[in-house]
Amino acid sequence: MPPPVTARVLLVEGASDAAALHGVAALLGRSLPAEGVSVVAMGGATNVARHLLELPDGVAVGGLYDAAEERFFRGGLERAGFGRVADAADLEAHGFFGCDPDLEGELVRALGLEQALRVVAAQGELSSFRVLQRQPAQRDRTVEQHLHRFLGTRSGRKAQYAAALVAALAVDAVPLPLLGVLGVGPPQL
């Protein structure tokens, strides 16, 4: 059976975002490649216009971005011919959803701090996390800030933990930006 034709491209900043989207799709019982959805890690928010301009005609597009990078996505869509993109609501109307403040923040908030630390322990890195917490530069920071810093301290760790944190989520706890970019509405309560 031939592979599905790419019907939709999701542009994300990096590998951690791609890992999270594939993980959430699996959690929802979906396979993005089987649906013709390609997730493209762009290597940073400043590359969005280039990636949009390289897409073939007729391919639907969407994406995920960190709140601090919103301006790059708005400007990129404008440069790629999407018209004026004034704010986050305009980005969502085009299929682009923002994480506040970023993917890691969304996932830790969705899990709760204690569950997120259990994920660190399950990855065998709780002692490394505790070493980071004792560093002089970290002493006045919150545990949430320590965790955020820890997730970004080693190459590949963000992607590793994006997958691990998503795997620990309950379906009804998936952050709204990740549901939105996958075309899923918020859970009905």
Secondary structure, DSSP 8 states (H G I E B T S, - for coil): -------EEEEESSHHHHHHHHHHHHHTT--TGGGTEEEEE-SSGGGHHHHHHHS-TT-EEEEEEEGGGHHHHHHHHHHTT-----SHHHHHHTTEEEESS-HHHHHHHHH-HHHHHHHHHHTT-HHHHHHHHHSGGGTTS-HHHHHHHHHTSSTTHHHHHHHHHHHT--GGGS-HHHHHHTT------
